[in-house]
Amino acid sequence: MPPALDPAAKTTREELMASTFWYICQRIIEECLSKFLEQIKEKQNSSVEESQHSYPNAGEDPSSEPREKAFDSRNELNCVCYGVGKFSSCVISRYQLALLLLLLEKLQIPKHRCHVFDPLFSRWEIAVLQALGLTVIFENEEGKRKILTPTIVYMIHCGKALYNNLLWKNWSVDALSKTIIIGNSFKRIEERLLARILTRDYAYIAKILKGIEETAFPEDPQYMDIFNDTSVHWFPVPKLMDIPSKTWLPGVEPTYLECEELEIIRNQGQESKILCP
């Protein structure tokens, strides 16, 4: 018999679903997502128009240049979740997983399209996630996952290096315009770090600050330790285009040699893989 969430986890989900906090969060996410999807559609329409100019008779010839599939459904959204933690024993992790599941349900994202990873997952936790229908990632990517299709990246309370790595791996207008990040406020990161430290250790966060549209989650005393400093971030194309072109030149992979507190578990080859159940 496949494992299931324990009663405490189910109670957590029910409590969160009935809360004012979740009501406000889903409105914030819906508003950001609507703008994000509109951007995706506008970008696709622009690509189709360019294709029609290049191949004016493409619609008449079945063997003509293939066109990109229309993106018109939230069912085509992907989700990546990093760092949800050990929900079997940690209350904070349990709430963060509950919010992820509510998010997938609300946005009608099929669960198999949500890829999850935490280097601390136990065999039981992996089995539970798989039983829920989620897709478990078994190797530590350090956040370096290439975004190819419109994707929500859910990474609450993750280390700054993980955000920096994600940005580095997707350092282009095209990739970032397909990305929504639900996680630590970039504004707060900027406020709390000295400018020279931010630029030295987390250069990609520093360089993208002017290209972000950020909306903070509500501050709720009941969930302060669980979702504090969490925001929804997306990257409007006009803002990205305003960033100087030389900024978009391919940069070196982050190494964090001078970083005193890295806040992430590094990939140590075979040792970094989590065990299959």
C-alpha positions as CSV (number, residue, x, y, z in Angstrom):
1,M,0.0,0.0,0.0
2,P,1.5,3.4,-1.0
3,P,2.4,5.7,1.9
4,A,0.2,8.7,2.5
5,L,0.4,12.0,4.4
6,D,-0.1,11.5,8.1
7,P,-3.2,13.1,9.8
8,A,-1.1,16.1,11.1
9,A,-0.1,16.9,7.5
10,K,-3.8,16.7,6.3
11,T,-4.8,18.9,9.2
12,T,-2.1,21.4,8.2
13,R,-3.5,21.6,4.6
14,E,-7.1,22.0,5.8
15,E,-6.1,24.8,8.2
16,L,-4.1,26.6,5.6
17,M,-6.8,26.3,3.0
18,A,-9.3,27.9,5.4
19,S,-7.0,30.8,6.3
20,T,-7.2,34.4,5.3
21,F,-3.5,34.1,4.6
22,W,-4.1,31.6,1.8
23,Y,-7.0,33.6,0.4
24,I,-4.7,36.6,0.0
25,C,-1.8,34.6,-1.3
26,Q,-3.8,33.0,-4.0
27,R,-5.1,36.4,-5.2
28,I,-1.5,37.7,-5.3
29,I,-0.3,34.6,-7.2
30,E,-3.3,34.8,-9.6
31,E,-2.6,38.5,-10.4
32,C,1.1,37.9,-11.1
33,L,0.3,34.7,-13.1
34,S,-2.2,36.5,-15.3
35,K,0.4,39.1,-16.2
36,F,3.0,36.4,-16.7
37,L,0.7,34.3,-19.0
38,E,-0.2,37.4,-21.0
39,Q,3.5,38.1,-21.5
40,I,4.0,34.5,-22.8
41,K,1.1,34.8,-25.2
42,E,2.3,38.2,-26.5
43,K,5.8,36.8,-27.0
44,Q,4.4,33.8,-28.9
45,N,2.1,35.9,-31.1
46,S,5.1,38.0,-32.0
47,S,7.0,34.9,-32.9
48,V,4.2,33.7,-35.1
49,E,4.0,37.0,-36.9
50,E,7.7,37.0,-37.5
51,S,7.4,33.4,-38.9
52,Q,4.6,34.5,-41.2
53,H,6.7,37.3,-42.5
54,S,9.6,34.9,-43.1
55,Y,7.3,32.1,-44.5
56,P,4.3,34.0,-46.0
57,N,2.8,30.8,-47.5
58,A,3.5,28.6,-44.4
59,G,-0.2,28.2,-43.6
60,E,-1.0,26.8,-47.0
61,D,1.7,24.1,-47.2
62,P,1.5,21.2,-44.7
63,S,5.2,20.6,-45.3
64,S,6.2,24.2,-44.5
65,E,8.2,25.3,-41.5
66,P,6.7,23.9,-38.2
67,R,5.3,26.3,-35.8
68,E,5.6,26.4,-32.0
69,K,2.6,24.9,-30.2
70,A,0.2,27.4,-28.9
71,F,0.5,28.0,-25.1
72,D,-3.1,28.6,-24.0
73,S,-3.6,26.5,-20.9
74,R,-2.3,26.5,-17.4
75,N,-2.1,22.7,-17.7
76,E,1.1,23.4,-19.7
77,L,2.7,25.2,-16.8
78,N,5.6,23.4,-15.1
79,C,6.6,23.7,-11.4
80,V,10.0,23.1,-9.7
81,C,10.2,22.9,-5.9
82,Y,13.5,23.2,-4.1
83,G,14.2,23.0,-0.4
84,V,10.8,22.2,1.1
85,G,12.6,20.3,3.8
86,K,11.8,17.3,6.0
87,F,8.1,17.5,6.3
88,S,7.9,14.2,8.2
89,S,9.4,15.9,11.3
90,C,9.4,19.7,10.7
91,V,6.2,21.7,11.1
92,I,7.5,24.6,8.9
93,S,8.2,22.2,6.1
94,R,4.8,20.6,6.5
95,Y,3.1,24.0,5.9
96,Q,5.4,24.8,3.0
97,L,4.5,21.5,1.3
98,A,0.8,22.1,2.0
99,L,1.0,25.5,0.3
100,L,2.7,23.9,-2.7
101,L,-0.1,21.3,-3.0
102,L,-2.8,24.0,-2.7
103,L,-1.0,26.1,-5.3
104,L,-0.9,23.2,-7.8
105,E,-4.5,22.5,-7.2
106,K,-5.6,26.2,-7.5
107,L,-3.6,26.7,-10.7
108,Q,-4.6,23.3,-12.1
109,I,-1.0,22.3,-12.7
110,P,-0.9,18.4,-13.0
111,K,1.2,17.1,-10.1
112,H,3.5,15.1,-12.3
113,R,4.6,18.4,-13.8
114,C,5.9,19.5,-10.4
115,H,9.6,18.4,-9.9
116,V,10.7,18.4,-6.2
117,F,14.1,18.1,-4.6
118,D,15.6,18.4,-1.2
119,P,18.9,16.7,-0.3
120,L,17.5,15.8,3.1
121,F,14.5,13.8,1.9
122,S,14.2,10.4,3.5
123,R,13.1,7.3,1.7
124,W,9.6,7.6,3.3
125,E,9.3,11.3,2.2
126,I,10.3,10.4,-1.3
127,A,7.7,7.6,-1.4
128,V,5.0,10.0,0.0
129,L,5.8,12.6,-2.7
130,Q,5.6,10.0,-5.4
131,A,2.4,8.7,-4.0
132,L,1.0,12.2,-4.2
133,G,1.9,12.2,-7.9
134,L,4.9,14.6,-7.7
135,T,8.1,13.9,-9.7
136,V,11.1,13.6,-7.4
137,I,14.5,14.8,-8.6
138,F,17.2,12.4,-7.4
139,E,20.4,14.5,-8.0
140,N,21.4,17.7,-6.4
141,E,21.3,20.3,-9.2
142,E,22.2,23.2,-6.8
143,G,19.4,25.1,-8.5
144,K,21.0,24.9,-11.9
145,R,18.0,23.8,-13.8
146,K,17.4,25.2,-17.3
147,I,14.0,26.7,-17.8
148,L,12.7,25.8,-21.3
149,T,8.9,26.3,-20.8
150,P,6.8,28.5,-18.5
151,T,7.7,27.4,-15.0
152,I,6.9,28.4,-11.4
153,V,9.9,27.8,-9.2
154,Y,8.8,27.3,-5.6
155,M,11.8,27.7,-3.2
156,I,10.8,29.3,0.1
157,H,13.6,30.0,2.6
158,C,16.3,28.6,0.3
159,G,19.9,29.8,0.4
160,K,20.8,32.9,-1.7
161,A,23.3,30.8,-3.7
162,L,20.4,28.6,-4.9
163,Y,18.6,31.7,-6.4
164,N,21.9,32.9,-7.8
165,N,22.5,29.6,-9.5
166,L,19.0,29.5,-11.0
167,L,19.5,32.9,-12.5
168,W,23.0,32.0,-13.8
169,K,21.7,28.9,-15.5
170,N,18.9,30.9,-17.1
171,W,20.8,34.1,-17.8
172,S,18.8,35.4,-20.9
173,V,15.7,37.5,-21.5
174,D,14.1,34.4,-23.1
175,A,14.6,32.1,-20.2
176,L,13.8,34.5,-17.4
177,S,10.7,35.8,-19.1
178,K,9.3,32.2,-18.8
179,T,10.1,32.1,-15.0
180,I,8.2,32.9,-11.9
181,I,10.0,32.5,-8.5
182,I,8.0,32.1,-5.3
183,G,10.6,32.5,-2.6
184,N,12.8,34.8,-0.6
185,S,12.3,38.5,-1.3
186,F,15.0,39.8,-3.6
187,K,14.3,43.3,-2.2
188,R,15.1,42.1,1.4
189,I,18.2,40.3,0.2
190,E,19.4,43.6,-1.3
191,E,18.5,45.5,1.9
192,R,20.3,43.1,4.2
193,L,23.6,42.6,2.3
194,L,26.3,45.1,1.8
195,A,26.4,46.0,-1.9
196,R,30.0,44.8,-2.3
197,I,29.1,41.4,-0.8
198,L,26.0,41.1,-2.9
199,T,27.9,41.9,-6.1
200,R,30.8,39.7,-5.2
201,D,29.0,36.5,-4.0
202,Y,25.6,36.8,-5.7
203,A,26.3,38.7,-8.8
204,Y,23.3,37.4,-10.8
205,I,20.9,38.5,-8.0
206,A,22.5,41.9,-8.0
207,K,22.3,42.3,-11.8
208,I,18.6,41.3,-12.1
209,L,17.2,43.5,-9.4
210,K,16.0,46.1,-11.9
211,G,14.4,43.5,-14.1
212,I,12.0,42.1,-11.4
213,E,8.4,42.7,-10.6
214,E,8.0,41.6,-7.0
215,T,4.9,41.2,-4.8
216,A,5.2,40.2,-1.2
217,F,3.1,37.6,0.6
218,P,0.9,39.1,3.4
219,E,2.5,39.3,6.9
220,D,0.4,37.0,9.1
221,P,1.5,36.5,12.7
222,Q,0.3,32.9,12.6
223,Y,2.6,32.1,9.7
224,M,5.4,34.5,10.4
225,D,8.1,31.9,10.9
226,I,6.9,29.8,7.9
227,F,6.4,32.3,5.1
228,N,8.2,35.4,6.3
229,D,10.0,37.5,3.6
230,T,8.3,35.5,0.8
231,S,7.4,37.2,-2.5
232,V,6.3,36.3,-6.0
233,H,8.8,37.4,-8.6
234,W,8.4,37.5,-12.3
235,F,10.4,39.2,-15.0
236,P,8.6,41.6,-17.4
237,V,10.3,41.7,-20.8
238,P,10.3,45.5,-21.0
239,K,12.2,45.6,-17.7
240,L,14.7,43.0,-18.9
241,M,15.2,44.8,-22.1
242,D,16.1,48.0,-20.2
243,I,19.1,46.2,-18.6
244,P,22.2,47.1,-20.6
245,S,23.0,44.5,-23.3
246,K,26.5,43.9,-22.0
247,T,25.0,42.7,-18.7
248,W,23.5,39.7,-20.6
249,L,26.9,38.5,-21.9
250,P,27.5,34.9,-20.7
251,G,29.0,34.9,-17.2
252,V,31.2,32.5,-15.3
253,E,29.5,29.8,-13.2
254,P,29.3,30.9,-9.5
255,T,31.9,29.3,-7.2
256,Y,31.4,31.1,-3.9
257,L,35.0,30.8,-3.0
258,E,34.9,33.9,-0.8
259,C,31.4,33.3,0.6
260,E,31.5,32.7,4.4
261,E,28.0,31.2,4.8
262,L,26.9,29.4,1.7
263,E,23.5,28.3,3.0
264,I,23.1,25.4,0.5
265,I,24.3,21.8,0.4
266,R,26.7,21.4,-2.5
267,N,26.7,18.6,-5.0
268,Q,29.5,16.2,-4.0
269,G,29.1,13.7,-6.9
270,Q,27.6,10.3,-5.9
271,E,27.2,11.4,-2.3
272,S,24.8,14.2,-3.3
273,K,22.2,11.8,-4.8
274,I,19.2,11.0,-2.7
275,L,18.3,7.4,-2.4
276,C,15.4,5.9,-4.3
277,P,12.7,4.4,-2.1
